[in-house]
């Protein structure tokens, strides 16, 4: 929200709209001139200025944020509650040496044991990549080793959907009943019946569990030329949500992007996952806050070559990734 001189970062807590005629939910949201709109907002704690409650509302502008940005703001709002707060703010650094985490995970059993011990003892563990080893392979080895030691759930995070899909595909033969892939709703159409990991995609697993009536609503929702009534939308969500929660709680490994880690799917997720993040994800400082500040997260594993973990951000105080902050404190 903004006026001519200031900007406030807020979250909408409730809204009401009056619109005569259609009860179609898409019509409500696409209406350019509703007759009445009431919005209740709450300021995030990191605002500098207080809300101008006596200001002329006609002078205020509501600037909707994108889904990724909204989830980043919500993550920032949770920073005070996080066990990683001091590390994020640079007030506390990991003081152990990189030598404690030996990078060759594929062939040496003792090195794998050291990795597991490090993850269990430390809030942050660094796994440097060795030459000719991809982030995909390094991440896969870490996840498999944790599972073999019965350490789960594991939240595997990457900004690359390709990397997530490749790791999930490699795990399918052995771990099909233990893994789940969360796909952004805007990309669900790409995971059609011919996709290799469709069987472990959350949206598909939930779809298969629905009744024919609810399936028809889901298909209708995905069709850009169709829309649902309020009652249809409500019934669809009421049927889906319990299955989303059940599947996530049952699976040992969850594959997701940083932004999707802030999706409503995790609203009722009560487990304490270990987060495994690759170096590609660390190039966006703010988006990494979303999985890092997820409720219940107590252990974090960074994977990547230290020299390749810098960000491209030009925003002050965001030019270093979490990986670099940890390294600078060593």
C-alpha atoms as one frame of an Amber mdcrd trajectory, in Angstrom:
protein
   0.000   0.000   0.000   1.306   3.480  -0.828   0.601   7.172  -1.028   2.615
   9.753  -2.924   5.511   9.652  -0.457   5.523   6.392   1.477   5.071   2.666
   1.093   3.723   0.195   3.627   4.151  -3.577   3.416   0.973  -5.266   4.593
  -0.941  -8.495   4.561  -4.648  -8.577   3.793  -6.431 -10.225   6.711  -9.948
  -9.986   5.293 -11.874  -8.405   2.444 -15.462  -7.898   1.376 -16.819  -7.014
  -2.031 -20.277  -6.119  -3.236 -21.061  -7.043  -6.795 -24.542  -7.500  -8.111
 -25.362 -10.212 -10.580 -22.945 -13.098 -11.108 -21.811 -15.294  -8.222 -18.909
 -16.651 -10.234 -15.691 -16.268  -8.217 -13.591 -15.346 -11.277 -15.998 -12.515
 -12.028 -15.458 -11.150  -8.549 -11.701 -11.019  -8.923 -11.718  -9.736 -12.505
 -14.193  -6.926 -11.822 -12.545  -3.576 -12.497 -15.231  -1.456 -10.835 -16.780
  -3.147  -7.805 -19.453  -1.043  -6.152 -17.842  -1.452  -2.740 -14.565  -2.905
  -1.467 -13.556  -3.248   2.161 -10.040  -4.454   2.927  -8.546  -5.066   6.376
  -4.757  -4.996   6.389  -2.072  -5.667   8.967   1.400  -4.156   8.782   4.454
  -6.394   8.757   6.785  -5.644  11.662   9.615  -4.500   9.397   7.769  -1.364
   8.268   9.378   1.942   9.258   6.221   4.061   9.218   3.006   3.305  11.049
  -0.227   3.003   9.124  -1.918   6.381   8.473  -5.267   5.448   9.987  -6.596
   9.010   9.679  -5.440   9.538   6.117  -7.804  10.118   3.226  -8.237   6.623
   1.817  -8.821   8.057  -1.632  -5.145   9.060  -1.609  -3.953   5.534  -0.850
  -3.078   2.980  -3.497  -3.257  -0.773  -3.093  -0.393  -2.432  -4.947  -0.902
  -6.224  -5.090   2.272  -8.267  -4.710   3.011 -11.390  -6.731   2.725 -14.808
  -5.106   6.535 -15.193  -4.744   6.881 -11.725  -3.224   3.960 -12.299  -0.859
   5.555 -15.497   0.421   8.891 -13.741   0.882   7.196 -11.058   2.981   5.496
 -13.718   5.099   8.846 -15.432   5.617  10.446 -12.168   6.726   7.586 -11.707
   9.174   8.515 -15.033  10.803  12.203 -14.248  11.238  11.854 -13.363  14.933
  10.541 -16.867  15.660  13.252 -18.710  13.739  16.088 -20.711  15.268  18.157
 -19.433  12.324  17.499 -15.765  13.116  21.004 -14.869  14.280  22.628 -16.695
  11.362  20.348 -14.958   8.861  21.088 -11.552  10.368  24.822 -12.228  10.497
  24.931 -12.077  14.309  25.946 -15.696  14.688  28.182 -17.716  12.420  28.976
 -21.389  12.093  32.452 -21.698  13.561  33.416 -25.191  12.484  35.797 -25.925
   9.632  34.773 -27.064   6.162  37.199 -29.931   6.625  34.692 -31.583   8.949
  32.393 -32.195   5.993  34.217 -34.275   3.431  32.838 -33.819  -0.080  33.270
 -37.289  -1.599  29.979 -38.937  -0.691  29.764 -41.594  -3.342  32.457 -44.120
  -2.499  33.603 -43.656   1.099  31.370 -45.076   3.842  33.202 -43.297   6.654
  32.759 -39.958   4.938  29.035 -40.541   4.661  28.970 -41.270   8.382  30.723
 -37.971   9.110  28.156 -36.163   7.001  25.237 -37.642   8.946  26.906 -36.821
  12.264  27.457 -33.235  11.151  23.820 -32.821  10.101  22.576 -34.173  13.422
  24.940 -32.004  15.504  24.847 -28.695  13.649  22.034 -26.359  12.607  23.891
 -25.729   9.323  25.976 -28.255   7.402  27.944 -27.445   4.259  28.566 -30.061
   1.591  31.001 -28.657  -1.006  30.810 -30.160  -4.466  33.888 -31.833  -5.840
  35.002 -31.410  -9.411  32.816 -33.144 -12.023  30.009 -33.745  -9.497  26.746
 -31.935 -10.235  24.442 -30.397  -7.632  21.909 -32.988  -8.695  24.198 -35.926
  -7.845  25.475 -34.355  -4.626  21.929 -33.672  -3.446  20.841 -37.197  -4.349
  23.657 -38.752  -2.311  22.878 -36.612   0.734  19.176 -37.489   0.607  19.817
 -41.215   0.130  22.280 -41.267   3.019  19.806 -39.590   5.339  17.093 -42.069
   4.354  19.406 -45.038   4.861  19.990 -43.759   8.395  16.225 -43.352   8.872
  16.515 -39.580   9.139  13.471 -37.869   7.678  11.396 -35.967   6.620  13.617
 -34.156   4.148  12.660 -31.045   2.207  14.716 -30.901  -1.006  14.800 -27.350
  -2.361  16.000 -26.031  -5.705  15.026 -23.124  -7.929  15.519 -25.501 -10.857
  12.458 -27.613 -11.639  14.637 -29.651 -13.989  17.016 -30.603 -11.165  14.153
 -31.503  -8.836  12.553 -33.681 -11.512  15.833 -35.453 -12.284  16.484 -36.289
  -8.631  12.906 -37.488  -8.146  13.161 -39.631 -11.277  16.381 -41.268 -10.054
  14.729 -42.073  -6.729  11.542 -43.518  -8.234  12.671 -47.156  -8.604  13.581
 -47.513  -4.922  11.728 -44.763  -3.103   8.483 -44.280  -5.045   6.321 -44.618
  -1.926   8.512 -42.235   0.071   8.753 -39.174  -2.176   6.424 -36.429  -3.378
   6.976 -33.570  -5.816   5.166 -30.259  -5.318   4.586 -28.452  -8.600   3.469
 -24.834  -8.884  -0.154 -24.639 -10.007   0.920 -22.638 -13.061   3.111 -25.553
 -14.172   0.797 -28.466 -13.447  -0.281 -28.666 -17.082   3.327 -29.533 -18.025
   3.154 -32.708 -15.940   0.741 -34.623 -18.145   0.200 -38.358 -18.481   3.454
 -38.780 -20.337   5.644 -37.176 -17.678   8.086 -39.541 -15.971   7.430 -38.371
 -12.410   3.691 -37.721 -12.660   2.968 -40.609 -10.286   4.677 -38.788  -7.391
   3.392 -35.277  -8.160   1.192 -34.012  -5.348  -1.478 -32.516  -7.580  -1.842
 -35.775  -9.518  -1.919 -37.957  -6.406  -4.705 -35.815  -4.974  -6.576 -35.777
  -8.292  -6.530 -39.587  -8.459  -8.009 -39.756  -4.951 -10.971 -37.517  -5.800
 -14.512 -38.554  -6.686 -15.679 -38.159 -10.312 -17.635 -35.042  -9.291 -14.604
 -33.302  -7.742 -12.417 -34.367 -10.669 -14.813 -32.570 -12.990 -14.426 -29.421
 -10.879 -10.619 -29.667 -11.050 -10.683 -30.041 -14.833 -13.067 -27.121 -15.056
 -10.773 -25.030 -12.856  -7.804 -25.727 -15.122  -9.742 -24.807 -18.247  -9.156
 -21.124 -18.999 -12.489 -20.999 -20.828 -14.478 -22.263 -17.850 -14.970 -21.259
 -14.231 -16.456 -22.577 -11.020 -19.296 -21.294  -8.913 -18.560 -20.446  -5.289
 -20.140 -23.664  -4.062 -18.195 -25.778  -6.570 -14.915 -24.101  -5.614 -15.645
 -24.578  -1.901 -16.518 -28.251  -2.366 -13.390 -28.835  -4.445 -11.072 -27.292
  -1.850 -12.813 -29.046   1.031 -12.201 -32.378  -0.694  -8.585 -31.657  -1.679
  -7.106 -30.128   1.475  -7.232 -33.235   3.721  -5.454 -35.238   1.018  -2.751
 -32.585   0.563  -2.033 -32.674   4.298  -2.137 -36.466   4.536   0.236 -37.086
   1.629   2.805 -34.544   2.812   2.774 -35.971   6.333   3.220 -39.531   5.031
   6.103 -38.892   2.625   9.740 -38.913   3.743  11.091 -36.655   0.971   9.375
 -33.559  -0.413  10.728 -31.878  -3.559   9.865 -28.214  -3.991  11.113 -24.831
  -5.148  11.838 -22.165  -2.492   8.658 -20.262  -3.359   6.448 -23.373  -3.265
   7.799 -24.110   0.217   5.607 -21.215   1.311   2.461 -22.595  -0.306  -0.758
 -23.314   1.641   0.122 -27.008   1.423   2.381 -26.510   4.461  -0.183 -24.628
   6.538  -0.984 -27.668   8.696   2.381 -29.405   8.285   3.649 -30.136  11.800
   6.764 -32.213  11.165  10.338 -30.938  11.541  12.083 -31.514   8.197  15.755
 -31.247   7.367  16.095 -28.798   4.481  18.587 -29.711   1.743  19.231 -26.797
  -0.627  21.426 -26.692  -3.721  23.673 -23.836  -4.823  21.275 -22.670  -7.548
  18.676 -21.789  -4.912  21.147 -19.740  -2.916  21.511 -17.217  -5.736  18.282
 -15.586  -4.533  18.848 -14.425  -0.984  15.300 -13.477  -0.112  13.591 -16.530
  -1.613  15.797 -18.832   0.488  14.150 -17.345   3.557  10.909 -19.141   2.680
  12.114 -22.724   3.335  14.646 -21.537   5.919  11.897 -19.977   8.041   9.372
 -22.767   7.541   7.859 -23.720  10.881   9.669 -26.632  12.511  12.898 -26.511
  10.483  15.875 -27.141  12.772  18.564 -28.425  10.384  19.792 -27.007   7.098
  22.149 -28.567   4.538  23.810 -26.364   1.898  25.198 -28.041  -1.207  27.513
 -26.367  -3.685  30.908 -24.997  -4.569  31.672 -22.052  -2.235  33.047 -19.939
  -5.087  29.776 -20.267  -7.006  27.329 -19.278  -4.276  27.313 -15.500  -4.656
  24.113 -13.716  -5.569  23.382 -11.349  -8.394  21.338  -9.010  -6.223  22.194
  -5.322  -6.367  20.071  -4.536  -3.309  22.171  -3.306  -0.343  22.827  -5.983
   2.304  21.625  -8.723  -0.073  24.822  -9.157  -2.058  25.920 -12.177  -0.030
  24.144 -15.504   0.081  23.552 -17.412   3.320  26.294 -19.755   2.155  28.760
 -16.860   1.994  27.716 -15.557   5.395  28.493 -18.936   6.895  31.827 -19.129
   5.083  32.824 -15.629   6.173  32.324 -16.642   9.771  34.586 -19.655   9.562
